């Protein structure tokens, strides 16, 4: 089912404000309708699906996934990234990232791949005594 133009505007406004009543008014619904029925708009399965889809799109655009993080760390480790540094004259120059940043990136990549994990092998036996305590028959 497709959304009406008013419903599409409601979705857009709701994404911006998070307020159903304000979104309904800005979308063109009357104030009276918005005050009493804004939550019904959110319960409409087509509108809810559109809001969920838009939120997912926004999330995926703004949130780095693990591949992007690893690619960035790799570029830092390889010295492909630069940082701005001020000179004595107040001019900013872009220089390759420093050795400390490159080492840190390498460490983070290594951790992600499970390197440098201390593994201890423990062997032996352990006896557990699960005895029943003594009790007095007179109790």
N, C-alpha and C positions, 0 to 999 in steps of 0.2 A: 504494500500500500504506500502511495506517495504522500508526502507532506504537502499541505497547502502553503501558500506564500506566507501567511501569518504564522503558521506553525514553524516554518523554517526560520523566520525572524525570531520567534520565541526561543528556538534552540540556540541561535547565535547569541542572543541577549543573555540567556541563562548561562551559557559557557562563560561569558564575560563577568557577570555579577554573582552568579550562584544563588540569586534571589528570584524565586518563581513569580512572585507578585509583580516586582519591578520589571522582570523580563516580559511578562504578559502585557503590561501597560505599554512598554516601549515597542512591543511587537504589533500593537494596534488594537488589543482587546480593551473593552471599556474598564474603567476603574472598578465598577461594581462587579463585573464578571471576574476580573483579576483577583479581587479580594476574596471572592467566595469559591472560585474554581481553579486557581493557579495550580494547586496540588493535583487536581484531576488531570491537568495537562501533563504533569510529570508521570502520572500513572498510565497514560496512553502508551501502549506498547510500541507504536511506531515512533513516537517522539522520544521515548526512553531509549530505543535502539539507536536513533540518530544522535542523541547526546552521548551515549556510550561510544559510538563510532568516532565522533569528533574528539572526545577525550583521549581515546586511544591514539588517534592521529597526532594530537598535540603532544602526548607523552612520548611517542616514538620519535618525533622531530626534536624534542628538547633533551631527551635522555640518551646518553651514550650507552651503547651496548658493549659487551665484553670485547668484541672484535675491534671496535673503535678505540677502546681504552688500550688494548694491546698494541694496536698500530701506532698510537701516539707515543706510548712508552718506548716502543722500538725506535721510532724516529728520534726521540730524545737520546736514547742510548747510543745511537749511531751518530749523534752530533748534527742531525739535520734540522733541529729546531734552534731558534735564536732567542736572545733576550735583549731588551734595551738597557743600556748602561749609560749613565750620565758622565760626561767628561768634566774636567776642571773648568772648562769654558761654558758649561751648562748645556752643551749639545748632546743629544742622545744618539748613540750608535748601536746598531744591532750586531751582536757578537754571538758566536756559537755558545750553547749552554756549557757550563763549566763541568769539570771532571766529577765533582760531587753529585751533581744532578744526573749525570750519565750513569754513575755507579748506582745511585738510588733506583733509577729506572731499571737497570739490569737486575738489581735485587728483587724488585717488585715482579718483574717478569719471571725470574727464577722461582719465587714463592708461588706464583700462579701455576707453574708447572711442577711443583712439588720438590724442587731442588732444595738442598740444605736442610732437609728434615732429619733431625736426629731420630734414629730408630734404635731402640734397645731391645735385645733379645734376653728374655728372662726364662730360666729353666729351673726345674726343681719340683718338689711336691709340697703340698700343704695339707696338714691333717686338721680336720675340724671335728671337735668333740661336741656332739649334740646330745648330751646326757640329760636325764630328767633329774631334777633336784630331789633331795630327800624331803619327806614330809612326815608329820607325826600322825599316826592313825587315830589318835584321840581327838583330833580337831574336827 
